[in-house]
Amino acid sequence: MSTPFIRKEKGGFLINLHQALYPGSAVDAFQKTDPHVVVGRKGAYWSLRFSGSDAIRPLEALDQLLFLSKGHRSK
Amino acid sequence: MKSKFVKADGWVKVVVQTKVYALQAVYSAGYVMMDKAYFYLDMDSKDKVAVWLKPKGKADLDQLAMDFCQELLNYAHYFASLKVNAESMKLLLQRALFSAAPSLVKEAEEKEIQDLIKELEMEEEKENKKPAKKGKK
């Protein structure tokens, strides 16, 4: 499964998240729940690298990140 | 009639104007539909957020997008009402709390008096610390 924003890479998947929509605190909180995710920066985006072939993992990450971003935004 | 929503690889895109719908409404609408779809948010342009939805299970993409729009309107209305009614709600809660415990009123008044006394004392100290002006001959 590969879409414009969830890209299949060698060894895993890559998602780019806009920093204005996904606060850094939310991404940090998410990384604590899944330490194997590699977080980087690419311009105005966070880049999250998921290793493995499980296509559901990046999708489930989107659920968590939406929840965390909602919570961190309302603070 | 042709669908107005852009679709790609099982995802459907809803573009939201941030001048019309606050970002908090977008998050809330997405959160309430989390059992039905995965959500991905991106900046479409300066004032527009692209919300991509992927159904969790079999669902019509257009219907999913329309449902999201409904929830968006619902939360936009909710947050607008919250803002308008905030002051009234605060007063109602205060009255409810004070009527349940009248001693709280006395405590609040005593605290206010103490704060005023402290303020006066601090002002007095500042005045005393100022050097006295030399008198003219």
Backbone of each chain as ProteinMPNN parsed JSONL, in Angstrom:
{"seq_chain_A": "MSTPFIRKEKGGFLINLHQALYPGSAVDAFQKTDPHVVVGRKGAYWSLRFSGSDAIRPLEALDQLLFLSKGHRSK", "coords_chain_A": {"N_chain_A": [[0.83, -1.204, 0.0], [0.689, 2.065, -0.988], [0.563, 5.512, -0.869], [0.155, 8.989, -1.814], [1.182, 10.161, 0.537], [1.879, 8.206, 2.36], [4.57, 6.424, 2.011], [5.988, 3.572, 0.519], [8.985, 2.251, 1.404], [12.33, 0.917, 1.101], [12.476, -1.663, 3.257], [10.5, -0.642, 4.909], [8.067, 1.884, 5.825], [7.277, 5.308, 5.014], [6.092, 8.294, 6.42], [5.083, 11.619, 5.924], [4.521, 14.379, 7.938], [2.826, 17.392, 8.409], [4.193, 20.062, 10.204], [2.679, 22.132, 11.235], [0.249, 21.018, 11.673], [0.556, 18.724, 13.104], [1.664, 18.876, 16.148], [4.949, 19.237, 17.636], [5.115, 18.268, 20.23], [3.153, 16.35, 20.268], [4.131, 14.504, 18.438], [6.44, 13.757, 19.771], [5.311, 12.544, 22.017], [4.046, 10.413, 20.783], [6.252, 9.025, 19.831], [7.276, 8.018, 22.141], [5.544, 5.994, 22.683], [6.09, 4.259, 20.658], [9.038, 3.403, 20.234], [10.585, 2.454, 18.136], [10.118, 3.831, 15.88], [11.506, 6.08, 13.6], [12.13, 9.432, 13.803], [12.324, 12.32, 11.858], [13.23, 15.506, 10.342], [11.936, 17.328, 7.594], [12.077, 19.992, 5.891], [9.11, 21.717, 6.257], [7.964, 19.585, 7.416], [7.504, 16.697, 9.536], [9.248, 13.651, 9.366], [8.374, 10.349, 9.478], [9.641, 7.219, 10.022], [8.843, 3.914, 9.566], [9.761, 0.683, 10.341], [9.695, -2.565, 8.84], [7.146, -4.767, 7.414], [4.527, -4.471, 7.914], [1.688, -3.028, 6.939], [-0.334, -1.876, 8.308], [0.602, -0.652, 10.535], [1.66, 2.089, 10.086], [-0.779, 3.268, 9.549], [-2.258, 2.933, 11.881], [-0.701, 4.487, 13.456], [-1.365, 6.99, 12.542], [-3.907, 7.302, 13.624], [-3.296, 7.47, 16.386], [-1.691, 9.738, 16.364], [-3.445, 11.698, 15.513], [-5.205, 11.797, 17.66], [-3.412, 12.562, 19.709], [-2.495, 15.013, 18.717], [-4.804, 16.505, 18.719], [-5.287, 16.662, 21.459], [-2.949, 17.948, 22.381], [-3.09, 20.322, 21.061], [-5.242, 21.608, 22.168], [-4.378, 22.44, 24.584]], "CA_chain_A": [[0.0, 0.0, 0.0], [1.479, 3.29, -1.056], [-0.265, 6.655, -1.254], [1.04, 10.157, -1.935], [1.801, 10.581, 1.775], [2.481, 7.045, 3.023], [5.376, 5.84, 0.925], [6.666, 2.315, 0.815], [10.424, 2.354, 1.156], [13.046, -0.338, 1.336], [12.514, -1.985, 4.679], [9.432, -0.078, 5.736], [7.185, 2.935, 5.298], [7.596, 6.682, 5.407], [4.976, 9.258, 6.411], [5.469, 13.012, 6.176], [3.446, 15.069, 8.649], [3.075, 18.827, 8.454], [4.44, 20.489, 11.588], [1.61, 23.03, 11.693], [-0.948, 20.225, 11.974], [0.947, 17.718, 14.093], [2.658, 19.555, 16.992], [6.134, 18.475, 18.033], [4.844, 17.574, 21.497], [2.348, 15.164, 19.94], [5.036, 13.545, 17.787], [7.299, 13.241, 20.853], [4.493, 11.636, 22.83], [3.844, 9.208, 19.973], [7.52, 8.285, 19.758], [7.46, 7.301, 23.417], [4.731, 4.758, 22.647], [6.675, 3.391, 19.638], [10.422, 3.892, 20.124], [11.25, 1.976, 16.926], [9.86, 4.784, 14.791], [12.57, 7.074, 13.478], [11.526, 10.731, 13.478], [13.255, 13.309, 11.325], [12.595, 16.726, 9.825], [12.206, 17.596, 6.185], [11.406, 21.267, 5.618], [8.024, 22.003, 7.207], [7.349, 18.306, 7.741], [8.164, 15.616, 10.279], [9.227, 12.406, 8.591], [8.34, 9.201, 10.385], [10.018, 5.985, 9.322], [8.422, 2.682, 10.219], [10.425, -0.476, 9.747], [8.849, -3.753, 8.763], [6.263, -4.854, 6.253], [3.14, -4.351, 8.354], [1.143, -1.78, 6.383], [-1.322, -1.314, 9.239], [1.31, 0.133, 11.574], [1.604, 3.541, 9.843], [-2.167, 3.728, 9.61], [-2.616, 3.032, 13.3], [0.044, 5.638, 13.963], [-2.152, 8.186, 12.195], [-4.965, 7.389, 14.644], [-2.698, 7.958, 17.63], [-1.197, 11.1, 16.169], [-4.614, 12.598, 15.472], [-5.655, 11.917, 19.047], [-2.419, 13.335, 20.468], [-2.467, 16.385, 18.197], [-6.04, 17.132, 19.228], [-5.075, 16.936, 22.874], [-1.866, 18.904, 22.576], [-3.502, 21.603, 20.483], [-6.248, 22.255, 23.004], [-3.75, 22.871, 25.835]], "C_chain_A": [[0.858, 1.246, 0.0], [0.572, 4.416, -1.545], [0.671, 7.845, -1.4], [1.764, 10.499, -0.633], [2.317, 9.43, 2.629], [3.246, 6.303, 1.936], [6.033, 4.553, 1.386], [8.133, 2.49, 0.436], [11.042, 0.983, 1.363], [13.084, -0.583, 2.837], [11.401, -1.386, 5.521], [8.597, 0.959, 5.021], [7.626, 4.297, 5.809], [6.342, 7.526, 5.349], [5.559, 10.64, 6.669], [4.283, 13.736, 6.796], [3.783, 16.546, 8.767], [3.163, 19.3, 9.908], [3.361, 21.419, 12.129], [0.377, 22.238, 12.145], [-0.68, 19.142, 13.005], [2.041, 18.335, 14.969], [3.805, 18.628, 17.396], [5.903, 17.676, 19.308], [4.044, 16.293, 21.25], [3.233, 14.08, 19.314], [5.977, 12.921, 18.827], [6.547, 12.205, 21.688], [4.261, 10.321, 22.08], [5.115, 8.36, 19.955], [7.785, 7.498, 21.043], [6.657, 5.995, 23.415], [5.32, 3.758, 21.651], [8.111, 3.831, 19.376], [11.139, 3.454, 18.848], [11.022, 2.886, 15.727], [10.975, 5.822, 14.77], [11.951, 8.392, 13.002], [12.601, 11.683, 12.986], [12.496, 14.531, 10.866], [12.956, 16.902, 8.362], [11.426, 18.849, 5.813], [10.356, 21.53, 6.689], [7.355, 20.725, 7.699], [8.197, 17.491, 8.718], [8.166, 14.412, 9.339], [9.322, 11.252, 9.589], [8.622, 7.946, 9.594], [9.647, 4.767, 10.164], [9.132, 1.523, 9.539], [9.462, -1.654, 9.741], [7.889, -3.682, 7.588], [4.794, -4.711, 6.633], [2.583, -2.989, 7.921], [0.153, -1.109, 7.335], [-0.658, -0.372, 10.252], [1.303, 1.636, 11.295], [0.18, 4.09, 9.916], [-2.616, 3.897, 11.062], [-1.885, 4.194, 13.956], [-0.719, 6.93, 13.685], [-3.283, 8.394, 13.205], [-4.409, 8.014, 15.92], [-2.268, 9.406, 17.505], [-2.336, 12.105, 16.089], [-5.1, 12.869, 16.88], [-4.71, 12.799, 19.856], [-2.396, 14.796, 20.008], [-3.683, 17.154, 18.694], [-5.836, 17.549, 20.679], [-4.033, 18.009, 23.106], [-2.226, 20.281, 22.039], [-4.415, 22.363, 21.423], [-5.67, 22.745, 24.319], [-3.495, 24.383, 25.803]], "O_chain_A": [[1.669, 1.447, 0.904], [-0.116, 4.258, -2.554], [1.867, 7.721, -1.136], [2.854, 11.069, -0.677], [3.116, 9.655, 3.537], [2.665, 5.65, 1.069], [6.562, 4.463, 2.494], [8.466, 2.83, -0.699], [10.371, 0.024, 1.747], [13.66, 0.202, 3.591], [11.363, -1.603, 6.732], [8.435, 0.931, 3.801], [8.247, 4.428, 6.863], [5.608, 7.492, 4.362], [6.423, 10.808, 7.529], [3.178, 13.714, 6.254], [4.886, 16.91, 9.173], [2.308, 18.974, 10.731], [3.149, 21.49, 13.34], [-0.44, 22.743, 12.914], [-1.595, 18.697, 13.698], [3.213, 18.325, 14.591], [3.646, 17.411, 17.484], [6.412, 16.566, 19.464], [4.234, 15.287, 21.934], [3.098, 12.896, 19.622], [6.273, 11.728, 18.778], [7.073, 11.142, 22.017], [4.28, 9.247, 22.68], [5.058, 7.134, 20.052], [8.434, 6.451, 21.026], [7.04, 5.019, 24.059], [5.089, 2.555, 21.77], [8.377, 4.547, 18.411], [12.183, 4.01, 18.505], [11.659, 2.727, 14.685], [11.339, 6.374, 15.809], [11.331, 8.454, 11.94], [13.65, 11.834, 13.611], [11.272, 14.595, 10.98], [14.088, 16.67, 7.939], [10.249, 18.773, 5.462], [10.666, 21.564, 7.88], [6.299, 20.778, 8.329], [9.425, 17.578, 8.73], [7.204, 14.185, 8.606], [10.227, 11.195, 10.422], [7.935, 7.642, 8.619], [10.078, 4.618, 11.307], [9.109, 1.397, 8.315], [8.531, -1.718, 10.545], [7.824, -2.685, 6.868], [3.916, -4.815, 5.777], [2.954, -1.947, 8.461], [-0.16, 0.072, 7.189], [-1.275, 0.569, 10.75], [0.967, 2.406, 12.194], [-0.031, 5.241, 10.299], [-3.268, 4.879, 11.416], [-2.389, 4.807, 14.897], [-0.714, 7.851, 14.502], [-3.579, 9.525, 13.591], [-4.977, 8.962, 16.462], [-2.455, 10.204, 18.424], [-2.202, 13.239, 16.55], [-5.373, 14.011, 17.252], [-5.151, 13.676, 20.598], [-2.288, 15.706, 20.83], [-3.581, 18.328, 19.048], [-6.179, 18.666, 21.067], [-4.222, 18.889, 23.947], [-1.714, 21.292, 22.519], [-4.383, 23.592, 21.482], [-6.37, 23.392, 25.098], [-2.971, 24.942, 26.766]]}, "seq_chain_B": "MKSKFVKADGWVKVVVQTKVYALQAVYSAGYVMMDKAYFYLDMDSKDKVAVWLKPKGKADLDQLAMDFCQELLNYAHYFASLKVNAESMKLLLQRALFSAAPSLVKEAEEKEIQDLIKELEMEEEKENKKPAKKGKK", "coords_chain_B": {"N_chain_B": [[-24.508, 12.834, -11.082], [-21.279, 14.241, -10.855], [-18.736, 13.37, -8.486], [-17.507, 15.65, -6.002], [-15.293, 15.259, -4.601], [-11.851, 14.539, -4.336], [-10.189, 11.523, -5.098], [-7.867, 8.926, -4.18], [-6.103, 5.985, -4.397], [-7.788, 4.527, -2.597], [-8.268, 6.429, -0.685], [-10.006, 9.417, 0.3], [-10.299, 12.869, -0.311], [-10.929, 15.768, 1.62], [-11.203, 19.159, 1.454], [-10.577, 21.733, 3.675], [-11.439, 24.967, 4.645], [-9.566, 27.041, 6.667], [-10.344, 29.469, 7.553], [-13.005, 29.289, 7.784], [-13.632, 26.937, 9.194], [-12.415, 26.133, 12.32], [-9.249, 24.745, 13.319], [-9.451, 23.115, 15.501], [-12.002, 22.117, 15.3], [-11.706, 20.469, 13.107], [-9.957, 18.513, 14.097], [-11.596, 17.452, 16.12], [-13.811, 16.485, 14.687], [-12.548, 14.537, 13.156], [-11.608, 12.896, 15.186], [-13.97, 11.882, 16.328], [-14.826, 10.284, 14.333], [-13.03, 8.269, 14.211], [-13.381, 5.546, 14.48], [-14.425, 4.783, 12.117], [-12.766, 5.571, 10.041], [-9.358, 6.117, 8.862], [-7.318, 8.984, 9.348], [-5.575, 11.549, 7.658], [-3.811, 14.521, 7.809], [-3.001, 17.424, 5.955], [-1.349, 20.37, 4.716], [-3.056, 22.123, 2.365], [-2.964, 24.554, 1.084], [-2.106, 27.932, 2.005], [-4.331, 28.738, 3.652], [-5.835, 26.461, 3.768], [-6.723, 23.206, 4.74], [-5.969, 19.918, 3.928], [-7.848, 17.114, 4.309], [-7.451, 13.787, 4.459], [-9.182, 10.789, 4.085], [-9.434, 7.382, 4.926], [-11.377, 4.578, 4.657], [-12.132, 2.305, 7.327], [-12.613, -0.645, 6.654], [-15.392, -1.71, 4.554], [-16.676, 0.92, 2.762], [-18.464, 3.625, 1.269], [-16.673, 6.069, -0.412], [-17.433, 8.696, -1.014], [-19.673, 9.011, 0.62], [-18.453, 8.769, 3.107], [-16.85, 11.053, 3.112], [-18.854, 12.985, 3.07], [-20.098, 12.487, 5.521], [-18.053, 13.219, 7.214], [-17.972, 15.961, 6.697], [-20.389, 16.714, 7.806], [-19.929, 16.199, 10.523], [-17.939, 18.017, 10.931], [-19.267, 20.445, 10.661], [-20.982, 20.188, 12.8], [-19.172, 20.264, 14.996], [-18.022, 22.751, 14.59], [-20.162, 24.411, 15.1], [-20.578, 23.708, 17.765], [-18.201, 24.625, 19.062], [-18.392, 27.327, 18.521], [-20.735, 28.014, 19.904], [-19.878, 27.425, 22.467], [-17.996, 29.371, 22.947], [-19.581, 31.678, 22.893], [-21.298, 31.227, 25.029], [-19.633, 30.989, 27.214], [-19.109, 32.86, 29.336], [-21.609, 33.039, 30.639], [-21.935, 30.383, 31.465], [-19.847, 30.194, 33.282], [-20.69, 31.941, 35.287], [-23.023, 30.65, 36.13], [-21.994, 28.254, 37.121], [-20.441, 29.219, 39.225], [-22.415, 30.278, 40.88], [-23.843, 27.98, 41.465], [-21.939, 26.5, 42.86], [-21.416, 28.164, 45.066], [-23.899, 28.278, 46.267], [-24.188, 25.717, 47.147], [-22.246, 25.563, 49.056], [-22.156, 27.858, 51.282], [-20.168, 28.893, 52.922], [-18.014, 29.182, 51.359], [-18.34, 31.596, 50.09], [-17.817, 33.434, 52.087], [-15.162, 32.776, 52.613], [-13.98, 33.439, 50.198], [-14.396, 36.193, 50.163], [-12.878, 36.983, 52.396], [-10.339, 36.266, 51.551], [-10.034, 38.024, 49.441], [-9.933, 40.439, 50.798], [-7.589, 40.101, 52.27], [-5.736, 39.969, 50.182], [-5.923, 42.573, 49.212], [-4.964, 43.995, 51.4], [-2.333, 43.116, 51.453], [-1.43, 44.176, 49.057], [-1.593, 46.914, 49.594], [0.271, 47.105, 51.635], [2.595, 46.476, 50.289], [2.782, 48.623, 48.559], [3.142, 50.653, 50.362], [5.63, 49.992, 51.377], [7.217, 50.42, 49.144], [6.96, 53.142, 48.872], [8.243, 53.999, 51.21], [10.823, 53.199, 50.71], [11.712, 54.939, 48.802], [14.077, 57.517, 48.228], [14.271, 60.34, 50.464], [13.347, 63.638, 49.464], [15.633, 66.36, 49.16], [15.333, 69.356, 50.962], [14.742, 72.71, 49.708], [16.912, 75.52, 50.049]], "CA_chain_B": [[-23.686, 14.025, -10.757], [-19.907, 13.852, -10.556], [-18.32, 13.636, -7.114], [-16.638, 16.821, -5.864], [-14.156, 14.899, -3.769], [-10.715, 13.883, -4.996], [-9.909, 10.211, -4.508], [-6.587, 8.328, -4.614], [-5.662, 4.768, -3.699], [-8.654, 4.155, -1.472], [-8.426, 7.584, 0.189], [-10.789, 10.519, -0.253], [-9.787, 14.135, 0.232], [-11.859, 16.873, 1.894], [-10.415, 20.376, 1.682], [-11.26, 22.555, 4.679], [-10.922, 26.339, 4.774], [-9.349, 27.309, 8.095], [-11.06, 30.713, 7.914], [-14.405, 28.914, 8.018], [-13.643, 25.915, 10.24], [-11.204, 26.132, 13.146], [-8.511, 23.481, 13.301], [-9.946, 22.28, 16.595], [-13.194, 21.429, 14.778], [-11.206, 19.41, 12.213], [-9.466, 17.429, 14.963], [-12.722, 16.834, 16.826], [-14.597, 15.717, 13.72], [-11.745, 13.363, 12.831], [-11.543, 12.028, 16.365], [-15.254, 11.206, 16.546], [-15.001, 9.298, 13.258], [-11.851, 7.398, 14.18], [-13.746, 4.135, 14.369], [-14.852, 4.523, 10.734], [-11.743, 5.892, 9.026], [-8.054, 6.674, 9.211], [-7.238, 10.38, 8.912], [-4.267, 12.158, 7.444], [-3.983, 15.965, 7.585], [-1.896, 18.086, 5.263], [-1.661, 21.746, 4.306], [-3.33, 22.175, 0.924], [-2.365, 25.857, 0.763], [-1.92, 28.711, 3.233], [-5.523, 28.755, 4.508], [-6.641, 25.26, 3.541], [-6.209, 21.929, 5.233], [-6.469, 18.752, 3.181], [-8.109, 15.986, 5.21], [-7.567, 12.548, 3.698], [-9.855, 9.762, 4.877], [-9.434, 6.025, 4.381], [-12.327, 3.829, 5.487], [-11.701, 1.065, 8.008], [-13.656, -1.58, 6.218], [-16.039, -1.318, 3.293], [-17.523, 2.118, 2.86], [-18.448, 4.482, 0.087], [-15.778, 7.19, -0.111], [-18.192, 9.955, -1.048], [-20.497, 9.052, 1.829], [-17.538, 9.013, 4.217], [-16.484, 12.471, 3.046], [-20.043, 13.767, 3.457], [-20.262, 12.3, 6.966], [-17.037, 14.052, 7.847], [-18.415, 17.358, 6.569], [-21.459, 16.879, 8.795], [-19.302, 16.27, 11.841], [-17.193, 19.278, 10.947], [-20.264, 21.497, 10.917], [-21.445, 19.945, 14.166], [-18.185, 20.763, 15.949], [-17.867, 24.194, 14.392], [-21.287, 25.0, 15.843], [-20.335, 23.455, 19.188], [-17.161, 25.517, 19.578], [-18.906, 28.695, 18.44], [-21.673, 28.168, 21.032], [-19.072, 27.376, 23.691], [-17.38, 30.688, 23.088], [-20.635, 32.653, 23.19], [-21.907, 30.926, 26.33], [-18.596, 30.754, 28.231], [-19.277, 33.733, 30.506], [-22.843, 32.619, 31.326], [-21.657, 29.091, 32.109], [-18.965, 30.464, 34.423], [-21.536, 32.534, 36.338], [-23.93, 29.601, 36.617], [-21.202, 27.319, 37.93], [-20.07, 29.905, 40.464], [-23.618, 30.357, 41.729], [-24.17, 26.618, 41.918], [-20.948, 26.114, 43.867], [-21.575, 28.976, 46.276], [-25.159, 27.932, 46.937], [-23.972, 24.414, 47.793], [-21.363, 25.758, 50.217], [-22.134, 29.299, 51.536], [-18.914, 29.282, 53.587], [-17.059, 29.516, 50.296], [-18.482, 33.034, 49.8], [-17.087, 34.148, 53.145], [-13.734, 32.511, 52.404], [-13.548, 34.211, 49.021], [-14.351, 37.606, 50.562], [-11.733, 37.152, 53.307], [-9.136, 36.179, 50.726], [-9.95, 39.271, 48.678], [-9.513, 41.486, 51.75], [-6.169, 39.849, 52.576], [-4.95, 40.35, 48.994], [-5.909, 44.042, 49.163], [-4.076, 44.456, 52.48], [-0.954, 42.829, 51.006], [-1.118, 45.155, 48.008], [-1.375, 48.218, 50.259], [1.536, 47.012, 52.393], [3.692, 46.522, 49.302], [2.86, 50.005, 48.057], [3.702, 51.447, 51.465], [7.068, 49.668, 51.444], [7.857, 51.081, 47.998], [6.993, 54.573, 49.184], [9.239, 54.189, 52.281], [12.162, 52.959, 50.172], [12.11, 56.068, 47.952], [14.889, 58.453, 49.028], [13.567, 61.585, 50.796], [13.849, 64.766, 48.657], [16.281, 67.396, 49.973], [14.533, 70.59, 50.947], [15.437, 73.829, 49.096], [17.269, 76.569, 51.023]], "C_chain_B": [[-22.3, 13.568, -10.325], [-19.542, 14.227, -9.115], [-17.379, 14.839, -7.071], [-15.353, 16.466, -5.141], [-13.095, 14.166, -4.592], [-10.453, 12.56, -4.29], [-8.558, 9.698, -5.021], [-6.27, 7.121, -3.754], [-6.492, 4.419, -2.472], [-8.834, 5.251, -0.438], [-9.299, 8.626, -0.512], [-10.352, 11.806, 0.44], [-10.923, 15.147, 0.426], [-11.007, 18.093, 2.198], [-11.208, 21.311, 2.59], [-10.604, 23.927, 4.75], [-10.762, 26.662, 6.25], [-9.989, 28.631, 8.525], [-12.523, 30.402, 8.247], [-14.513, 27.926, 9.187], [-12.319, 25.95, 11.003], [-10.555, 24.752, 13.124], [-9.016, 22.534, 14.38], [-11.182, 21.492, 16.15], [-12.779, 20.266, 13.87], [-10.732, 18.217, 13.05], [-10.628, 16.684, 15.619], [-13.558, 15.97, 15.888], [-13.855, 14.428, 13.346], [-11.743, 12.363, 13.973], [-12.832, 11.225, 16.532], [-15.516, 10.143, 15.465], [-13.857, 8.295, 13.175], [-12.188, 5.918, 14.06], [-14.113, 3.771, 12.922], [-13.729, 4.706, 9.721], [-10.429, 6.298, 9.665], [-8.012, 8.098, 8.638], [-5.804, 10.823, 8.739], [-4.508, 13.623, 7.113], [-2.759, 16.538, 6.895], [-2.323, 19.509, 4.928], [-1.862, 21.752, 2.797], [-2.766, 23.474, 0.345], [-2.344, 26.635, 2.072], [-3.125, 28.625, 4.18], [-6.377, 27.505, 4.361], [-5.932, 24.02, 4.065], [-6.818, 20.814, 4.396], [-6.628, 17.618, 4.18], [-8.324, 14.759, 4.334], [-8.168, 11.48, 4.616], [-9.747, 8.415, 4.171], [-10.356, 5.183, 5.237], [-11.698, 2.596, 6.125], [-12.764, 0.015, 7.694], [-14.31, -1.049, 4.949], [-16.922, -0.098, 3.513], [-17.406, 2.913, 1.573], [-17.642, 5.737, 0.421], [-16.528, 8.522, -0.09], [-19.039, 10.111, 0.215], [-19.639, 9.369, 3.048], [-17.166, 10.49, 4.276], [-17.647, 13.347, 3.494], [-20.285, 13.671, 4.96], [-19.271, 13.163, 7.723], [-17.44, 15.521, 7.809], [-19.515, 17.661, 7.593], [-20.889, 17.043, 10.197], [-18.534, 17.584, 11.992], [-18.126, 20.436, 11.286], [-20.766, 21.406, 12.353], [-20.472, 20.541, 15.179], [-17.911, 22.249, 15.796], [-18.952, 24.929, 15.173], [-21.065, 24.874, 17.347], [-19.321, 24.446, 19.754], [-17.607, 26.978, 19.52], [-19.852, 28.974, 19.614], [-20.928, 28.231, 22.355], [-18.486, 28.747, 23.996], [-18.415, 31.721, 23.541], [-21.157, 32.463, 24.618], [-20.913, 30.801, 27.484], [-18.827, 31.568, 29.505], [-20.504, 33.327, 31.324], [-22.631, 31.315, 32.088], [-20.824, 29.293, 33.372], [-19.794, 31.007, 35.583], [-22.443, 31.48, 36.967], [-23.191, 28.636, 37.532], [-20.829, 27.945, 39.264], [-21.258, 29.945, 41.417], [-23.96, 28.99, 42.307], [-23.225, 26.198, 43.039], [-21.162, 26.872, 45.171], [-22.869, 28.636, 47.014], [-25.025, 26.596, 47.673], [-23.126, 24.561, 49.046], [-21.234, 27.255, 50.484], [-20.844, 29.775, 52.198], [-17.868, 29.691, 52.558], [-17.102, 31.007, 49.975], [-17.665, 33.833, 50.809], [-15.583, 33.992, 52.944], [-13.203, 33.366, 51.266], [-13.429, 35.694, 49.368], [-13.147, 37.877, 51.45], [-10.427, 37.148, 52.519], [-8.925, 37.471, 49.94], [-9.435, 40.395, 49.563], [-8.023, 41.331, 52.037], [-5.293, 40.274, 51.401], [-4.834, 41.861, 48.899], [-4.938, 44.599, 50.2], [-2.621, 44.268, 52.044], [-0.512, 43.861, 49.975], [-0.784, 46.505, 48.614], [-0.044, 48.221, 50.986], [2.719, 47.13, 51.443], [3.877, 47.932, 48.777], [3.499, 50.898, 49.097], [5.21, 51.249, 51.559], [7.813, 50.39, 50.343], [8.02, 52.558, 48.278], [8.09, 54.856, 50.21], [10.654, 54.04, 51.74], [12.647, 54.112, 49.319], [12.918, 57.039, 48.794], [14.133, 59.755, 49.238], [14.184, 62.712, 50.017], [14.453, 65.796, 49.586], [15.48, 68.677, 49.855], [15.348, 71.743, 50.378], [15.729, 74.872, 50.144], [16.651, 77.892, 50.593]], "O_chain_B": [[-22.157, 12.635, -9.535], [-19.976, 15.256, -8.596], [-16.563, 15.035, -7.971], [-14.428, 17.276, -5.073], [-13.398, 13.305, -5.417], [-10.486, 12.474, -3.062], [-8.156, 9.995, -6.146], [-6.178, 7.223, -2.53], [-5.948, 4.056, -1.429], [-9.485, 5.033, 0.584], [-9.33, 8.71, -1.74], [-10.071, 11.814, 1.639], [-11.753, 15.357, -0.458], [-10.176, 18.06, 3.106], [-12.361, 21.638, 2.309], [-9.387, 24.045, 4.895], [-11.726, 26.566, 7.01], [-10.158, 28.883, 9.718], [-13.189, 31.185, 8.924], [-15.375, 28.067, 10.055], [-11.246, 25.814, 10.417], [-11.221, 23.734, 12.936], [-9.013, 21.315, 14.207], [-11.385, 20.351, 16.565], [-13.418, 19.214, 13.863], [-11.058, 17.067, 12.755], [-10.646, 15.455, 15.669], [-13.962, 14.863, 16.243], [-14.462, 13.363, 13.234], [-11.858, 11.155, 13.768], [-12.793, 10.034, 16.839], [-16.318, 9.23, 15.658], [-13.731, 7.563, 12.194], [-11.37, 5.128, 13.591], [-14.111, 2.597, 12.552], [-13.733, 4.073, 8.665], [-10.37, 6.748, 10.81], [-8.59, 8.377, 7.587], [-4.934, 10.518, 9.555], [-5.314, 13.94, 6.239], [-1.625, 16.179, 7.213], [-3.514, 19.811, 4.865], [-0.947, 21.424, 2.041], [-2.173, 23.487, -0.734], [-2.544, 26.054, 3.138], [-2.948, 28.458, 5.387], [-7.53, 27.494, 4.79], [-4.734, 23.816, 3.866], [-8.029, 20.773, 4.182], [-5.662, 17.208, 4.822], [-9.277, 14.706, 3.556], [-7.733, 11.291, 5.752], [-9.945, 8.324, 2.96], [-10.138, 5.08, 6.444], [-10.843, 1.937, 5.533], [-13.719, -0.15, 8.453], [-13.85, -0.077, 4.351], [-17.812, -0.108, 4.363], [-16.386, 2.875, 0.884], [-17.905, 6.392, 1.43], [-16.273, 9.371, 0.765], [-19.113, 11.191, 0.801], [-20.043, 10.142, 3.917], [-17.165, 11.101, 5.344], [-17.453, 14.331, 4.209], [-20.638, 14.662, 5.599], [-19.604, 13.764, 8.745], [-17.263, 16.24, 8.793], [-19.551, 18.748, 8.17], [-21.314, 17.913, 10.958], [-18.5, 18.174, 13.071], [-17.797, 21.296, 12.103], [-20.948, 22.419, 13.028], [-20.883, 21.238, 16.106], [-17.601, 22.929, 16.775], [-18.69, 25.941, 15.823], [-21.327, 25.807, 18.106], [-19.554, 25.04, 20.807], [-17.236, 27.775, 20.382], [-19.781, 30.031, 20.24], [-21.295, 28.991, 23.252], [-18.482, 29.212, 25.137], [-18.166, 32.522, 24.441], [-21.422, 33.437, 25.323], [-21.316, 30.532, 28.616], [-18.751, 31.038, 30.614], [-20.448, 33.276, 32.553], [-23.094, 31.164, 33.219], [-21.059, 28.652, 34.396], [-19.623, 30.583, 36.726], [-22.604, 31.431, 38.186], [-23.698, 28.25, 38.585], [-20.89, 27.293, 40.306], [-21.12, 29.678, 42.611], [-24.318, 28.862, 43.478], [-23.649, 25.617, 44.038], [-21.095, 26.289, 46.253], [-22.924, 28.7, 48.242], [-25.672, 26.376, 48.697], [-23.265, 23.784, 49.99], [-20.305, 27.882, 49.975], [-20.466, 30.937, 52.049], [-16.951, 30.454, 52.858], [-16.087, 31.618, 49.638], [-16.934, 34.761, 50.461], [-14.824, 34.951, 53.086], [-12.119, 33.943, 51.355], [-12.496, 36.37, 48.936], [-12.466, 38.889, 51.281], [-9.523, 37.936, 52.795], [-7.801, 37.95, 49.791], [-8.608, 41.203, 49.14], [-7.282, 42.314, 52.046], [-4.233, 40.869, 51.597], [-3.775, 42.383, 48.549], [-4.191, 45.54, 49.932], [-1.786, 45.149, 52.243], [0.615, 44.355, 50.007], [0.176, 47.161, 48.212], [0.685, 49.213, 50.961], [3.713, 47.791, 51.743], [5.005, 48.382, 48.573], [4.291, 51.783, 48.774], [5.966, 52.194, 51.788], [8.907, 50.912, 50.562], [9.051, 53.158, 47.976], [8.796, 55.856, 50.09], [11.583, 54.673, 52.242], [13.852, 54.268, 49.118], [12.536, 57.365, 49.918], [13.443, 60.234, 48.338], [15.407, 62.776, 49.895], [13.905, 66.092, 50.648], [15.009, 69.034, 48.775], [16.566, 71.752, 50.555], [14.912, 75.106, 51.035], [16.827, 78.904, 51.27]]}, "name": "protein", "num_of_chains": 2, "seq": "MSTPFIRKEKGGFLINLHQALYPGSAVDAFQKTDPHVVVGRKGAYWSLRFSGSDAIRPLEALDQLLFLSKGHRSKMKSKFVKADGWVKVVVQTKVYALQAVYSAGYVMMDKAYFYLDMDSKDKVAVWLKPKGKADLDQLAMDFCQELLNYAHYFASLKVNAESMKLLLQRALFSAAPSLVKEAEEKEIQDLIKELEMEEEKENKKPAKKGKK"}
